[in-house]
Amino acid sequence: MNKFILALGLSTAMVATPALAQNATWDLNADTQIDQNEFSTGLTGSGMYRDWDADTSGYLDNNEIGTGLYGAYDRDASGGISEDEYARGGLFDNDYGDWDTDESGFIEEPEFRAGWDTTARYNEWDADGDAQLTEDEFNQGIYTSFDRDDDQVLTEDEFGAQPGDLGEEGWFDF
């Protein structure tokens, strides 16, 4: 499967030009910030939610989110997430060693799933608590994870703090 349209990484061109200024598709009003509506429009347009909805139920359960995130983090599809791949992911503040419980140097899928479950992110993102993450809840959850200062806009600095999420083959595939 495609790297979910939205996997991780910066292209050389992205380094020279501010990331938000490069993408009029996401920054619809060209103010060098991305608000929740702009983000949701871009993320919905990427098809990520649809791609991760393996059973085509119209919502994501915890298993589908775990599988989708694991695939996005395991950029080289090696079956293990390297420390570099993990660091580029940007969604978790946990130390790599907390998730690489067998100390193999790679986070295998069972380790990732166990780590994901300890974050309680799914429950945080599932606003109505029905164990069925809607696309709106998914978009909001990802957005708030990146909006580190909770000011309701993603700035260049916040995108800069998520270097692996931008660029060609990045989660946000600019």
C-alpha positions as CSV (number, residue, x, y, z in Angstrom):
1,M,0.0,0.0,0.0
2,N,1.1,3.5,-0.6
3,K,2.8,5.0,2.4
4,F,-0.6,6.3,3.3
5,I,-0.1,9.4,1.2
6,L,0.9,11.0,4.5
7,A,4.1,9.3,5.8
8,L,7.1,11.2,7.1
9,G,10.1,13.3,5.6
10,L,11.3,16.6,4.2
11,S,12.4,17.1,0.7
12,T,15.5,19.2,-0.1
13,A,13.3,22.0,-1.5
14,M,11.3,22.2,1.7
15,V,14.4,23.2,3.7
16,A,15.0,26.4,1.7
17,T,11.4,27.6,1.8
18,P,9.0,27.9,4.8
19,A,6.8,24.8,4.7
20,L,3.5,26.5,5.2
21,A,4.2,29.0,2.5
22,Q,4.8,26.2,0.1
23,N,1.4,24.7,0.2
24,A,-1.5,26.8,-0.8
25,T,-3.6,23.6,-0.7
26,W,-3.4,23.4,3.1
27,D,-2.9,27.1,3.9
28,L,-6.0,28.2,2.1
29,N,-5.9,31.9,3.2
30,A,-2.1,32.2,2.8
31,D,-1.5,33.5,6.3
32,T,1.4,31.1,7.0
33,Q,-0.8,29.3,9.6
34,I,-3.1,26.4,9.3
35,D,-6.3,26.5,11.3
36,Q,-8.5,23.5,12.1
37,N,-10.7,24.0,9.0
38,E,-7.8,24.2,6.7
39,F,-6.1,21.2,8.3
40,S,-9.3,19.1,8.1
41,T,-9.8,20.0,4.5
42,G,-6.3,19.0,3.6
43,L,-6.3,15.8,5.7
44,T,-9.7,14.7,4.3
45,G,-8.5,15.4,0.7
46,S,-5.4,13.2,1.3
47,G,-7.6,10.1,1.7
48,M,-5.8,8.9,4.8
49,Y,-8.9,8.3,6.8
50,R,-10.5,6.3,4.0
51,D,-7.3,4.3,3.4
52,W,-7.0,3.4,7.1
53,D,-10.7,2.3,7.3
54,A,-9.9,-1.3,6.5
55,D,-13.3,-2.7,7.0
56,T,-15.0,0.2,5.2
57,S,-17.3,0.8,8.2
58,G,-17.1,4.6,7.9
59,Y,-15.2,4.9,11.2
60,L,-11.9,3.9,12.6
61,D,-11.6,1.6,15.5
62,N,-8.5,1.5,17.8
63,N,-7.1,-1.5,15.8
64,E,-7.4,0.4,12.4
65,I,-5.7,3.5,14.0
66,G,-2.9,1.3,15.4
67,T,-2.3,-0.4,12.1
68,G,-2.4,2.9,10.1
69,L,0.0,4.6,12.5
70,Y,2.4,1.7,12.5
71,G,2.4,1.6,8.7
72,A,3.0,5.4,8.6
73,Y,5.9,5.2,11.1
74,D,7.5,2.2,9.4
75,R,8.5,4.3,6.4
76,D,10.7,1.6,4.8
77,A,8.1,-1.2,5.4
78,S,10.9,-3.3,7.0
79,G,8.5,-4.7,9.7
80,G,10.3,-2.6,12.4
81,I,10.4,1.1,13.3
82,S,13.9,2.4,13.6
83,E,14.7,5.1,16.2
84,D,15.0,7.6,13.3
85,E,11.5,6.6,11.9
86,Y,10.1,6.9,15.4
87,A,11.6,10.4,16.0
88,R,10.3,11.6,12.7
89,G,6.7,10.6,13.5
90,G,6.0,13.5,15.9
91,L,2.9,12.2,17.6
92,F,4.4,10.7,20.8
93,D,6.6,12.2,23.5
94,N,7.6,8.8,24.8
95,D,11.2,7.8,24.7
96,Y,12.0,5.3,21.9
97,G,13.2,2.8,24.5
98,D,9.9,2.8,26.2
99,W,8.4,1.2,23.1
100,D,11.3,-1.0,22.0
101,T,10.6,-3.3,24.9
102,D,12.7,-6.2,23.6
103,E,15.6,-3.8,23.0
104,S,16.0,-5.2,19.5
105,G,16.7,-1.7,18.0
106,F,13.4,-1.7,16.2
107,I,9.8,-1.3,17.4
108,E,7.9,-4.2,16.0
109,E,4.1,-4.0,15.5
110,P,3.1,-5.7,18.8
111,E,5.4,-3.3,20.7
112,F,4.0,-0.3,18.7
113,R,0.4,-1.4,19.4
114,A,1.2,-1.8,23.1
115,G,2.8,1.6,23.2
116,W,-0.1,3.2,21.3
117,D,-2.6,1.8,23.8
118,T,-0.7,3.2,26.7
119,T,-1.0,6.7,25.2
120,A,-4.8,6.7,25.5
121,R,-4.8,8.9,22.4
122,Y,-7.7,7.0,20.8
123,N,-9.9,7.7,23.8
124,E,-8.8,11.3,23.8
125,W,-9.6,11.6,20.1
126,D,-12.9,9.8,20.4
127,A,-14.9,12.9,21.6
128,D,-18.2,11.1,22.0
129,G,-16.7,8.0,23.6
130,D,-18.5,5.5,21.2
131,A,-15.3,3.6,20.2
132,Q,-15.9,4.7,16.6
133,L,-13.6,7.5,15.5
134,T,-15.3,9.6,12.9
135,E,-13.3,11.5,10.3
136,D,-13.9,14.8,12.1
137,E,-12.7,13.2,15.4
138,F,-9.6,11.8,13.6
139,N,-8.8,15.2,12.0
140,Q,-9.2,17.0,15.3
141,G,-7.1,14.5,17.1
142,I,-4.2,14.7,14.7
143,Y,-4.5,18.5,14.6
144,T,-4.5,19.0,18.4
145,S,-1.5,16.6,18.7
146,F,0.5,19.0,16.5
147,D,-0.9,22.2,18.0
148,R,1.6,22.1,20.9
149,D,0.7,25.5,22.3
150,D,-3.1,25.0,22.0
151,D,-3.6,28.3,20.2
152,Q,-5.9,26.7,17.5
153,V,-3.4,27.4,14.7
154,L,-0.5,25.4,13.4
155,T,2.4,27.8,12.8
156,E,5.7,27.3,11.0
157,D,7.4,26.6,14.3
158,E,4.9,23.8,15.1
159,F,5.4,22.3,11.7
160,G,9.1,22.7,12.2
161,A,8.8,20.7,15.4
162,Q,7.3,17.9,13.3
163,P,10.0,17.7,10.6
164,G,9.2,14.2,9.6
165,D,5.6,15.0,8.8
166,L,6.3,17.4,6.0
167,G,7.5,17.0,2.4
168,E,7.3,14.4,-0.3
169,E,6.0,11.2,1.1
170,G,5.3,12.9,4.4
171,W,2.1,12.6,6.3
172,F,1.0,15.8,4.7
173,D,2.7,15.1,1.3
174,F,3.3,18.7,0.2
